[in-house]
Amino acid sequence: MPRAGAVESSRLGVGAADAPRHTLTADEEDAVLAAEIAERQAAIPHLEAAAPERTEALRREIEVLSALADQPT
């Protein structure tokens, strides 16, 4: 009896159904970092009013992201 082929020919395992990932160009990486930095900078005034204890951690995140943005690729 012929098999339908649906299950036995399917890929199995973790990530088997994942689509191939897009590799970012240097310009795309720079854009992502710039957007993350800008988002955190924009959040600081709101956090200072609502949760001042979080602002220092956010400033450290900005420092780390800025250092990554300044690294040559």
PDB file of N, CA, C and O in Angstrom, chain B, residues numbered from 101:
ATOM      1  N   MET B 101       0.849  -1.167   0.000  1.00  0.00           N
ATOM      2  CA  MET B 101       0.000   0.000   0.000  1.00  0.00           C
ATOM      3  C   MET B 101       0.907   1.247   0.000  1.00  0.00           C
ATOM      4  O   MET B 101       1.797   1.340   0.845  1.00  0.00           O
ATOM      5  N   PRO B 102       0.712   2.186  -0.902  1.00  0.00           N
ATOM      6  CA  PRO B 102       1.536   3.395  -0.935  1.00  0.00           C
ATOM      7  C   PRO B 102       1.238   4.309   0.246  1.00  0.00           C
ATOM      8  O   PRO B 102       0.105   4.403   0.717  1.00  0.00           O
ATOM      9  N   ARG B 103       2.280   4.975   0.705  1.00  0.00           N
ATOM     10  CA  ARG B 103       2.119   5.899   1.837  1.00  0.00           C
ATOM     11  C   ARG B 103       1.805   7.293   1.313  1.00  0.00           C
ATOM     12  O   ARG B 103       2.148   7.637   0.182  1.00  0.00           O
ATOM     13  N   ALA B 104       1.149   8.088   2.146  1.00  0.00           N
ATOM     14  CA  ALA B 104       0.780   9.443   1.747  1.00  0.00           C
ATOM     15  C   ALA B 104       2.009  10.346   1.685  1.00  0.00           C
ATOM     16  O   ALA B 104       2.056  11.271   0.874  1.00  0.00           O
ATOM     17  N   GLY B 105       2.997  10.087   2.528  1.00  0.00           N
ATOM     18  CA  GLY B 105       4.232  10.846   2.492  1.00  0.00           C
ATOM     19  C   GLY B 105       4.253  12.080   3.364  1.00  0.00           C
ATOM     20  O   GLY B 105       5.301  12.714   3.490  1.00  0.00           O
ATOM     21  N   ALA B 106       3.157  12.441   3.961  1.00  0.00           N
ATOM     22  CA  ALA B 106       3.105  13.683   4.727  1.00  0.00           C
ATOM     23  C   ALA B 106       3.973  13.622   5.980  1.00  0.00           C
ATOM     24  O   ALA B 106       4.772  14.527   6.221  1.00  0.00           O
ATOM     25  N   VAL B 107       3.827  12.587   6.763  1.00  0.00           N
ATOM     26  CA  VAL B 107       4.553  12.512   8.029  1.00  0.00           C
ATOM     27  C   VAL B 107       5.959  11.984   7.836  1.00  0.00           C
ATOM     28  O   VAL B 107       6.913  12.551   8.370  1.00  0.00           O
ATOM     29  N   GLU B 108       6.098  10.917   7.088  1.00  0.00           N
ATOM     30  CA  GLU B 108       7.413  10.292   6.985  1.00  0.00           C
ATOM     31  C   GLU B 108       8.434  11.133   6.221  1.00  0.00           C
ATOM     32  O   GLU B 108       9.639  10.933   6.381  1.00  0.00           O
ATOM     33  N   SER B 109       7.976  12.060   5.404  1.00  0.00           N
ATOM     34  CA  SER B 109       8.935  12.907   4.685  1.00  0.00           C
ATOM     35  C   SER B 109       9.110  14.276   5.340  1.00  0.00           C
ATOM     36  O   SER B 109       9.863  15.114   4.843  1.00  0.00           O
ATOM     37  N   SER B 110       8.421  14.499   6.445  1.00  0.00           N
ATOM     38  CA  SER B 110       8.547  15.806   7.101  1.00  0.00           C
ATOM     39  C   SER B 110       9.830  15.867   7.920  1.00  0.00           C
ATOM     40  O   SER B 110      10.335  14.851   8.397  1.00  0.00           O
ATOM     41  N   ARG B 111      10.345  17.084   8.071  1.00  0.00           N
ATOM     42  CA  ARG B 111      11.556  17.283   8.855  1.00  0.00           C
ATOM     43  C   ARG B 111      11.201  17.223  10.331  1.00  0.00           C
ATOM     44  O   ARG B 111      10.133  17.674  10.744  1.00  0.00           O
ATOM     45  N   LEU B 112      12.108  16.661  11.121  1.00  0.00           N
ATOM     46  CA  LEU B 112      11.867  16.502  12.542  1.00  0.00           C
ATOM     47  C   LEU B 112      12.949  17.202  13.343  1.00  0.00           C
ATOM     48  O   LEU B 112      14.047  17.449  12.843  1.00  0.00           O
ATOM     49  N   GLY B 113      12.633  17.516  14.581  1.00  0.00           N
ATOM     50  CA  GLY B 113      13.628  18.072  15.479  1.00  0.00           C
ATOM     51  C   GLY B 113      13.432  19.561  15.736  1.00  0.00           C
ATOM     52  O   GLY B 113      12.685  20.243  15.034  1.00  0.00           O
ATOM     53  N   VAL B 114      14.116  20.035  16.750  1.00  0.00           N
ATOM     54  CA  VAL B 114      14.012  21.431  17.138  1.00  0.00           C
ATOM     55  C   VAL B 114      14.508  22.309  15.994  1.00  0.00           C
ATOM     56  O   VAL B 114      15.600  22.097  15.467  1.00  0.00           O
ATOM     57  N   GLY B 115      13.708  23.287  15.619  1.00  0.00           N
ATOM     58  CA  GLY B 115      14.084  24.218  14.567  1.00  0.00           C
ATOM     59  C   GLY B 115      13.923  23.700  13.160  1.00  0.00           C
ATOM     60  O   GLY B 115      14.251  24.402  12.204  1.00  0.00           O
ATOM     61  N   ALA B 116      13.425  22.488  13.009  1.00  0.00           N
ATOM     62  CA  ALA B 116      13.323  21.888  11.678  1.00  0.00           C
ATOM     63  C   ALA B 116      12.387  22.682  10.769  1.00  0.00           C
ATOM     64  O   ALA B 116      12.580  22.708   9.554  1.00  0.00           O
ATOM     65  N   ALA B 117      11.398  23.314  11.335  1.00  0.00           N
ATOM     66  CA  ALA B 117      10.433  24.052  10.529  1.00  0.00           C
ATOM     67  C   ALA B 117      10.764  25.537  10.448  1.00  0.00           C
ATOM     68  O   ALA B 117      10.017  26.297   9.832  1.00  0.00           O
ATOM     69  N   ASP B 118      11.860  25.963  11.054  1.00  0.00           N
ATOM     70  CA  ASP B 118      12.235  27.378  11.021  1.00  0.00           C
ATOM     71  C   ASP B 118      12.630  27.798   9.613  1.00  0.00           C
ATOM     72  O   ASP B 118      13.219  27.029   8.853  1.00  0.00           O
ATOM     73  N   ALA B 119      12.294  29.026   9.293  1.00  0.00           N
ATOM     74  CA  ALA B 119      12.727  29.607   8.023  1.00  0.00           C
ATOM     75  C   ALA B 119      14.196  30.013   8.164  1.00  0.00           C
ATOM     76  O   ALA B 119      14.655  30.278   9.276  1.00  0.00           O
ATOM     77  N   PRO B 120      14.920  30.065   7.081  1.00  0.00           N
ATOM     78  CA  PRO B 120      16.305  30.530   7.170  1.00  0.00           C
ATOM     79  C   PRO B 120      16.350  31.947   7.733  1.00  0.00           C
ATOM     80  O   PRO B 120      15.497  32.774   7.414  1.00  0.00           O
ATOM     81  N   ARG B 121      17.333  32.217   8.557  1.00  0.00           N
ATOM     82  CA  ARG B 121      17.444  33.534   9.180  1.00  0.00           C
ATOM     83  C   ARG B 121      18.160  34.501   8.255  1.00  0.00           C
ATOM     84  O   ARG B 121      19.041  34.127   7.481  1.00  0.00           O
ATOM     85  N   HIS B 122      17.757  35.746   8.361  1.00  0.00           N
ATOM     86  CA  HIS B 122      18.366  36.808   7.570  1.00  0.00           C
ATOM     87  C   HIS B 122      19.616  37.293   8.296  1.00  0.00           C
ATOM     88  O   HIS B 122      19.556  37.615   9.482  1.00  0.00           O
ATOM     89  N   THR B 123      20.723  37.348   7.610  1.00  0.00           N
ATOM     90  CA  THR B 123      21.953  37.880   8.182  1.00  0.00           C
ATOM     91  C   THR B 123      21.965  39.379   7.953  1.00  0.00           C
ATOM     92  O   THR B 123      21.837  39.846   6.821  1.00  0.00           O
ATOM     93  N   LEU B 124      22.121  40.138   9.046  1.00  0.00           N
ATOM     94  CA  LEU B 124      22.102  41.586   8.939  1.00  0.00           C
ATOM     95  C   LEU B 124      23.386  42.114   8.323  1.00  0.00           C
ATOM     96  O   LEU B 124      24.477  41.598   8.570  1.00  0.00           O
ATOM     97  N   THR B 125      23.231  43.155   7.518  1.00  0.00           N
ATOM     98  CA  THR B 125      24.399  43.851   7.005  1.00  0.00           C
ATOM     99  C   THR B 125      24.904  44.779   8.112  1.00  0.00           C
ATOM    100  O   THR B 125      24.217  44.981   9.114  1.00  0.00           O
ATOM    101  N   ALA B 126      26.085  45.335   7.936  1.00  0.00           N
ATOM    102  CA  ALA B 126      26.638  46.268   8.922  1.00  0.00           C
ATOM    103  C   ALA B 126      25.719  47.473   9.085  1.00  0.00           C
ATOM    104  O   ALA B 126      25.525  47.954  10.201  1.00  0.00           O
ATOM    105  N   ASP B 127      25.156  47.964   7.995  1.00  0.00           N
ATOM    106  CA  ASP B 127      24.238  49.107   8.076  1.00  0.00           C
ATOM    107  C   ASP B 127      22.972  48.748   8.841  1.00  0.00           C
ATOM    108  O   ASP B 127      22.460  49.561   9.611  1.00  0.00           O
ATOM    109  N   GLU B 128      22.466  47.538   8.636  1.00  0.00           N
ATOM    110  CA  GLU B 128      21.275  47.100   9.371  1.00  0.00           C
ATOM    111  C   GLU B 128      21.578  46.950  10.855  1.00  0.00           C
ATOM    112  O   GLU B 128      20.755  47.315  11.694  1.00  0.00           O
ATOM    113  N   GLU B 129      22.751  46.415  11.189  1.00  0.00           N
ATOM    114  CA  GLU B 129      23.155  46.304  12.593  1.00  0.00           C
ATOM    115  C   GLU B 129      23.225  47.681  13.230  1.00  0.00           C
ATOM    116  O   GLU B 129      22.733  47.882  14.341  1.00  0.00           O
ATOM    117  N   ASP B 130      23.838  48.636  12.525  1.00  0.00           N
ATOM    118  CA  ASP B 130      23.941  50.008  13.033  1.00  0.00           C
ATOM    119  C   ASP B 130      22.554  50.605  13.268  1.00  0.00           C
ATOM    120  O   ASP B 130      22.323  51.279  14.272  1.00  0.00           O
ATOM    121  N   ALA B 131      21.638  50.354  12.341  1.00  0.00           N
ATOM    122  CA  ALA B 131      20.281  50.882  12.471  1.00  0.00           C
ATOM    123  C   ALA B 131      19.556  50.281  13.673  1.00  0.00           C
ATOM    124  O   ALA B 131      18.840  50.986  14.384  1.00  0.00           O
ATOM    125  N   VAL B 132      19.739  48.988  13.899  1.00  0.00           N
ATOM    126  CA  VAL B 132      19.108  48.331  15.056  1.00  0.00           C
ATOM    127  C   VAL B 132      19.661  48.916  16.351  1.00  0.00           C
ATOM    128  O   VAL B 132      18.900  49.239  17.262  1.00  0.00           O
ATOM    129  N   LEU B 133      20.981  49.052  16.435  1.00  0.00           N
ATOM    130  CA  LEU B 133      21.586  49.627  17.640  1.00  0.00           C
ATOM    131  C   LEU B 133      21.118  51.062  17.866  1.00  0.00           C
ATOM    132  O   LEU B 133      20.792  51.440  18.991  1.00  0.00           O
ATOM    133  N   ALA B 134      21.085  51.859  16.800  1.00  0.00           N
ATOM    134  CA  ALA B 134      20.642  53.248  16.925  1.00  0.00           C
ATOM    135  C   ALA B 134      19.195  53.325  17.409  1.00  0.00           C
ATOM    136  O   ALA B 134      18.859  54.178  18.231  1.00  0.00           O
ATOM    137  N   ALA B 135      18.346  52.444  16.904  1.00  0.00           N
ATOM    138  CA  ALA B 135      16.943  52.428  17.323  1.00  0.00           C
ATOM    139  C   ALA B 135      16.812  52.020  18.788  1.00  0.00           C
ATOM    140  O   ALA B 135      16.015  52.602  19.523  1.00  0.00           O
ATOM    141  N   GLU B 136      17.586  51.026  19.218  1.00  0.00           N
ATOM    142  CA  GLU B 136      17.543  50.589  20.618  1.00  0.00           C
ATOM    143  C   GLU B 136      18.029  51.693  21.555  1.00  0.00           C
ATOM    144  O   GLU B 136      17.457  51.907  22.624  1.00  0.00           O
ATOM    145  N   ILE B 137      19.092  52.393  21.144  1.00  0.00           N
ATOM    146  CA  ILE B 137      19.614  53.493  21.958  1.00  0.00           C
ATOM    147  C   ILE B 137      18.575  54.603  22.053  1.00  0.00           C
ATOM    148  O   ILE B 137      18.303  55.110  23.141  1.00  0.00           O
ATOM    149  N   ALA B 138      17.998  54.979  20.924  1.00  0.00           N
ATOM    150  CA  ALA B 138      16.992  56.046  20.894  1.00  0.00           C
ATOM    151  C   ALA B 138      15.778  55.691  21.738  1.00  0.00           C
ATOM    152  O   ALA B 138      15.233  56.547  22.436  1.00  0.00           O
ATOM    153  N   GLU B 139      15.358  54.447  21.680  1.00  0.00           N
ATOM    154  CA  GLU B 139      14.192  53.998  22.466  1.00  0.00           C
ATOM    155  C   GLU B 139      14.467  54.142  23.959  1.00  0.00           C
ATOM    156  O   GLU B 139      13.607  54.597  24.713  1.00  0.00           O
ATOM    157  N   ARG B 140      15.654  53.759  24.376  1.00  0.00           N
ATOM    158  CA  ARG B 140      16.005  53.859  25.794  1.00  0.00           C
ATOM    159  C   ARG B 140      16.164  55.316  26.226  1.00  0.00           C
ATOM    160  O   ARG B 140      15.754  55.696  27.324  1.00  0.00           O
ATOM    161  N   GLN B 141      16.762  56.125  25.353  1.00  0.00           N
ATOM    162  CA  GLN B 141      16.912  57.545  25.684  1.00  0.00           C
ATOM    163  C   GLN B 141      15.549  58.218  25.828  1.00  0.00           C
ATOM    164  O   GLN B 141      15.357  59.054  26.711  1.00  0.00           O
ATOM    165  N   ALA B 142      14.619  57.860  24.975  1.00  0.00           N
ATOM    166  CA  ALA B 142      13.274  58.430  25.042  1.00  0.00           C
ATOM    167  C   ALA B 142      12.532  57.987  26.299  1.00  0.00           C
ATOM    168  O   ALA B 142      11.659  58.704  26.787  1.00  0.00           O
ATOM    169  N   ALA B 143      12.871  56.817  26.824  1.00  0.00           N
ATOM    170  CA  ALA B 143      12.185  56.284  28.006  1.00  0.00           C
ATOM    171  C   ALA B 143      12.679  56.913  29.308  1.00  0.00           C
ATOM    172  O   ALA B 143      11.962  56.896  30.309  1.00  0.00           O
ATOM    173  N   ILE B 144      13.883  57.463  29.308  1.00  0.00           N
ATOM    174  CA  ILE B 144      14.459  57.982  30.556  1.00  0.00           C
ATOM    175  C   ILE B 144      13.570  59.024  31.241  1.00  0.00           C
ATOM    176  O   ILE B 144      13.318  58.890  32.438  1.00  0.00           O
ATOM    177  N   PRO B 145      13.083  60.057  30.539  1.00  0.00           N
ATOM    178  CA  PRO B 145      12.244  61.040  31.240  1.00  0.00           C
ATOM    179  C   PRO B 145      10.989  60.427  31.867  1.00  0.00           C
ATOM    180  O   PRO B 145      10.553  60.848  32.938  1.00  0.00           O
ATOM    181  N   HIS B 146      10.423  59.442  31.197  1.00  0.00           N
ATOM    182  CA  HIS B 146       9.222  58.792  31.731  1.00  0.00           C
ATOM    183  C   HIS B 146       9.565  57.958  32.967  1.00  0.00           C
ATOM    184  O   HIS B 146       8.811  57.930  33.939  1.00  0.00           O
ATOM    185  N   LEU B 147      10.696  57.291  32.914  1.00  0.00           N
ATOM    186  CA  LEU B 147      11.105  56.466  34.052  1.00  0.00           C
ATOM    187  C   LEU B 147      11.522  57.317  35.247  1.00  0.00           C
ATOM    188  O   LEU B 147      11.286  56.933  36.393  1.00  0.00           O
ATOM    189  N   GLU B 148      12.136  58.466  34.992  1.00  0.00           N
ATOM    190  CA  GLU B 148      12.530  59.336  36.098  1.00  0.00           C
ATOM    191  C   GLU B 148      11.317  59.736  36.920  1.00  0.00           C
ATOM    192  O   GLU B 148      11.408  59.880  38.139  1.00  0.00           O
ATOM    193  N   ALA B 149      10.186  59.915  36.257  1.00  0.00           N
ATOM    194  CA  ALA B 149       8.959  60.286  36.965  1.00  0.00           C
ATOM    195  C   ALA B 149       8.279  59.082  37.615  1.00  0.00           C
ATOM    196  O   ALA B 149       7.757  59.180  38.725  1.00  0.00           O
ATOM    197  N   ALA B 150       8.289  57.954  36.919  1.00  0.00           N
ATOM    198  CA  ALA B 150       7.528  56.797  37.390  1.00  0.00           C
ATOM    199  C   ALA B 150       8.341  55.804  38.207  1.00  0.00           C
ATOM    200  O   ALA B 150       7.846  55.257  39.193  1.00  0.00           O
ATOM    201  N   ALA B 151       9.576  55.570  37.808  1.00  0.00           N
ATOM    202  CA  ALA B 151      10.405  54.551  38.474  1.00  0.00           C
ATOM    203  C   ALA B 151      11.865  54.993  38.435  1.00  0.00           C
ATOM    204  O   ALA B 151      12.660  54.423  37.688  1.00  0.00           O
ATOM    205  N   PRO B 152      12.223  55.988  39.221  1.00  0.00           N
ATOM    206  CA  PRO B 152      13.585  56.530  39.154  1.00  0.00           C
ATOM    207  C   PRO B 152      14.681  55.493  39.410  1.00  0.00           C
ATOM    208  O   PRO B 152      15.806  55.665  38.941  1.00  0.00           O
ATOM    209  N   GLU B 153      14.381  54.445  40.128  1.00  0.00           N
ATOM    210  CA  GLU B 153      15.382  53.421  40.404  1.00  0.00           C
ATOM    211  C   GLU B 153      15.788  52.662  39.135  1.00  0.00           C
ATOM    212  O   GLU B 153      16.847  52.035  39.100  1.00  0.00           O
ATOM    213  N   ARG B 154      14.955  52.718  38.102  1.00  0.00           N
ATOM    214  CA  ARG B 154      15.255  52.027  36.843  1.00  0.00           C
ATOM    215  C   ARG B 154      16.118  52.855  35.892  1.00  0.00           C
ATOM    216  O   ARG B 154      16.687  52.313  34.945  1.00  0.00           O
ATOM    217  N   THR B 155      16.219  54.153  36.134  1.00  0.00           N
ATOM    218  CA  THR B 155      16.927  54.999  35.170  1.00  0.00           C
ATOM    219  C   THR B 155      18.417  54.680  35.094  1.00  0.00           C
ATOM    220  O   THR B 155      19.002  54.747  34.013  1.00  0.00           O
ATOM    221  N   GLU B 156      19.036  54.339  36.209  1.00  0.00           N
ATOM    222  CA  GLU B 156      20.467  54.034  36.183  1.00  0.00           C
ATOM    223  C   GLU B 156      20.739  52.786  35.349  1.00  0.00           C
ATOM    224  O   GLU B 156      21.695  52.752  34.574  1.00  0.00           O
ATOM    225  N   ALA B 157      19.918  51.780  35.502  1.00  0.00           N
ATOM    226  CA  ALA B 157      20.084  50.561  34.702  1.00  0.00           C
ATOM    227  C   ALA B 157      19.894  50.874  33.217  1.00  0.00           C
ATOM    228  O   ALA B 157      20.609  50.345  32.366  1.00  0.00           O
ATOM    229  N   LEU B 158      18.938  51.724  32.920  1.00  0.00           N
ATOM    230  CA  LEU B 158      18.694  52.091  31.529  1.00  0.00           C
ATOM    231  C   LEU B 158      19.868  52.877  30.959  1.00  0.00           C
ATOM    232  O   LEU B 158      20.231  52.694  29.797  1.00  0.00           O
ATOM    233  N   ARG B 159      20.453  53.737  31.753  1.00  0.00           N
ATOM    234  CA  ARG B 159      21.641  54.483  31.303  1.00  0.00           C
ATOM    235  C   ARG B 159      22.820  53.542  31.051  1.00  0.00           C
ATOM    236  O   ARG B 159      23.592  53.748  30.115  1.00  0.00           O
ATOM    237  N   ARG B 160      22.958  52.518  31.880  1.00  0.00           N
ATOM    238  CA  ARG B 160      24.028  51.532  31.655  1.00  0.00           C
ATOM    239  C   ARG B 160      23.785  50.760  30.354  1.00  0.00           C
ATOM    240  O   ARG B 160      24.725  50.473  29.611  1.00  0.00           O
ATOM    241  N   GLU B 161      22.526  50.429  30.087  1.00  0.00           N
ATOM    242  CA  GLU B 161      22.195  49.751  28.831  1.00  0.00           C
ATOM    243  C   GLU B 161      22.572  50.635  27.645  1.00  0.00           C
ATOM    244  O   GLU B 161      23.105  50.145  26.650  1.00  0.00           O
ATOM    245  N   ILE B 162      22.301  51.927  27.747  1.00  0.00           N
ATOM    246  CA  ILE B 162      22.648  52.868  26.683  1.00  0.00           C
ATOM    247  C   ILE B 162      24.160  52.903  26.486  1.00  0.00           C
ATOM    248  O   ILE B 162      24.637  52.938  25.352  1.00  0.00           O
ATOM    249  N   GLU B 163      24.912  52.893  27.577  1.00  0.00           N
ATOM    250  CA  GLU B 163      26.373  52.885  27.479  1.00  0.00           C
ATOM    251  C   GLU B 163      26.873  51.641  26.754  1.00  0.00           C
ATOM    252  O   GLU B 163      27.747  51.728  25.892  1.00  0.00           O
ATOM    253  N   VAL B 164      26.318  50.484  27.105  1.00  0.00           N
ATOM    254  CA  VAL B 164      26.736  49.229  26.473  1.00  0.00           C
ATOM    255  C   VAL B 164      26.391  49.243  24.984  1.00  0.00           C
ATOM    256  O   VAL B 164      27.223  48.899  24.145  1.00  0.00           O
ATOM    257  N   LEU B 165      25.168  49.639  24.664  1.00  0.00           N
ATOM    258  CA  LEU B 165      24.761  49.679  23.261  1.00  0.00           C
ATOM    259  C   LEU B 165      25.584  50.689  22.472  1.00  0.00           C
ATOM    260  O   LEU B 165      25.937  50.442  21.319  1.00  0.00           O
ATOM    261  N   SER B 166      25.889  51.824  23.092  1.00  0.00           N
ATOM    262  CA  SER B 166      26.710  52.838  22.424  1.00  0.00           C
ATOM    263  C   SER B 166      28.112  52.310  22.157  1.00  0.00           C
ATOM    264  O   SER B 166      28.682  52.564  21.095  1.00  0.00           O
ATOM    265  N   ALA B 167      28.671  51.578  23.114  1.00  0.00           N
ATOM    266  CA  ALA B 167      29.992  50.979  22.915  1.00  0.00           C
ATOM    267  C   ALA B 167      29.959  49.972  21.763  1.00  0.00           C
ATOM    268  O   ALA B 167      30.891  49.918  20.961  1.00  0.00           O
ATOM    269  N   LEU B 168      28.907  49.188  21.680  1.00  0.00           N
ATOM    270  CA  LEU B 168      28.776  48.246  20.575  1.00  0.00           C
ATOM    271  C   LEU B 168      28.641  48.977  19.234  1.00  0.00           C
ATOM    272  O   LEU B 168      29.181  48.535  18.220  1.00  0.00           O
ATOM    273  N   ALA B 169      27.924  50.085  19.244  1.00  0.00           N
ATOM    274  CA  ALA B 169      27.722  50.843  18.013  1.00  0.00           C
ATOM    275  C   ALA B 169      29.029  51.476  17.537  1.00  0.00           C
ATOM    276  O   ALA B 169      29.214  51.695  16.340  1.00  0.00           O
ATOM    277  N   ASP B 170      29.935  51.770  18.474  1.00  0.00           N
ATOM    278  CA  ASP B 170      31.190  52.411  18.125  1.00  0.00           C
ATOM    279  C   ASP B 170      32.269  51.420  17.669  1.00  0.00           C
ATOM    280  O   ASP B 170      33.324  51.837  17.192  1.00  0.00           O
ATOM    281  N   GLN B 171      32.017  50.132  17.810  1.00  0.00           N
ATOM    282  CA  GLN B 171      33.003  49.128  17.416  1.00  0.00           C
ATOM    283  C   GLN B 171      33.027  48.990  15.903  1.00  0.00           C
ATOM    284  O   GLN B 171      31.975  48.949  15.265  1.00  0.00           O
ATOM    285  N   PRO B 172      34.228  48.918  15.321  1.00  0.00           N
ATOM    286  CA  PRO B 172      34.292  48.688  13.880  1.00  0.00           C
ATOM    287  C   PRO B 172      33.833  47.282  13.536  1.00  0.00           C
ATOM    288  O   PRO B 172      34.032  46.340  14.302  1.00  0.00           O
ATOM    289  N   THR B 173      33.214  47.159  12.366  1.00  0.00           N
ATOM    290  CA  THR B 173      32.718  45.829  11.952  1.00  0.00           C
ATOM    291  C   THR B 173      33.689  45.173  11.013  1.00  0.00           C
ATOM    292  O   THR B 173      33.449  44.055  10.558  1.00  0.00           O
TER     293      THR B 173
END
